[in-house]
C-alpha cells in the first residue's frame, strides 16, 4: 500500500472515529508529534551536568560503582518479589 493510500485511509478513519478513539490515537502519537529537543542545546541542563561532573571529579560528591548499583537493584527486586508472595 502506498503512503498516499495509507494517508487517505487514516484521514477517513479519523474523520469518522468517535471522541474516545480520537483521544486514544492522539495519546498514542503525542510524543512523536512534538519536535524532539536536543538536550545539548539546553544551556541550563548542560550547566547542571557540568556542575555534577565537577563535583564528582573534585571529590565533593562520591560516585557509586556500577557493580554496587546492580547488586542493590537485585536485592530490592528480590525483596519486592518476596513481599508479593506473602
C-alpha positions in Angstrom: 0.0 0.0 0.0 1.4 3.4 -0.9 1.9 6.2 1.6 -0.8 8.2 -0.1 -3.3 5.3 0.2 -2.4 4.9 3.9 -2.8 8.7 4.5 -6.2 8.6 2.8 -7.4 5.7 5.0 -6.1 7.4 8.1 -7.9 10.6 7.2 -11.1 8.7 6.6 -10.7 6.7 9.9 -10.0 9.8 11.9 -12.9 11.8 10.4 -15.3 9.0 11.3 -13.9 8.0 14.7 -15.7 8.7 17.9 -14.2 11.0 20.5 -12.7 8.2 22.6 -10.8 6.7 19.7 -9.6 10.2 18.6 -8.2 10.7 22.1 -6.6 7.3 22.1 -5.0 7.9 18.7 -3.7 11.3 19.9 -2.2 9.7 23.1 -0.5 7.0 21.0 1.3 9.5 18.8 1.6 12.5 21.0 5.3 12.1 21.8 6.1 11.7 18.1 4.2 14.8 17.1 6.2 17.2 19.1 9.7 18.1 17.8 12.5 16.4 19.6 14.5 18.6 21.8 18.3 18.2 21.7 19.4 18.1 25.3 22.8 19.5 24.4 21.2 22.8 23.3 19.6 23.3 26.8 22.1 25.6 28.5 20.7 25.1 32.0 20.7 21.3 31.6 24.3 21.2 30.3 25.4 23.5 33.1 23.9 21.2 35.7 25.6 18.2 34.1 28.9 20.0 34.1 28.5 21.0 37.7 27.8 17.4 38.7 30.8 16.2 36.8 33.0 18.9 38.5 31.7 17.9 42.0 32.4 14.2 41.2 35.9 15.0 39.9 36.8 17.1 42.9 35.5 14.5 45.3 32.8 16.8 46.6 30.3 14.2 45.5 31.0 10.5 45.7 30.2 8.1 42.9 28.8 4.6 43.3 30.4 1.8 41.4 28.0 0.2 38.9 28.5 -3.2 40.5 27.1 -1.8 43.7 24.1 -0.3 41.9 23.4 -3.6 40.2 23.7 -5.5 43.5 21.3 -3.1 45.2 18.8 -3.3 42.4 18.9 -7.1 42.6 18.5 -7.1 46.3 15.5 -4.7 46.1 14.0 -6.8 43.3 14.3 -9.9 45.5 12.8 -8.2 48.5 9.9 -6.9 46.4 9.2 -10.4 44.9 9.4 -11.9 48.4 6.8 -9.4 49.7 4.4 -10.1 46.8 4.5 -13.9 47.6 3.2 -13.3 51.1 
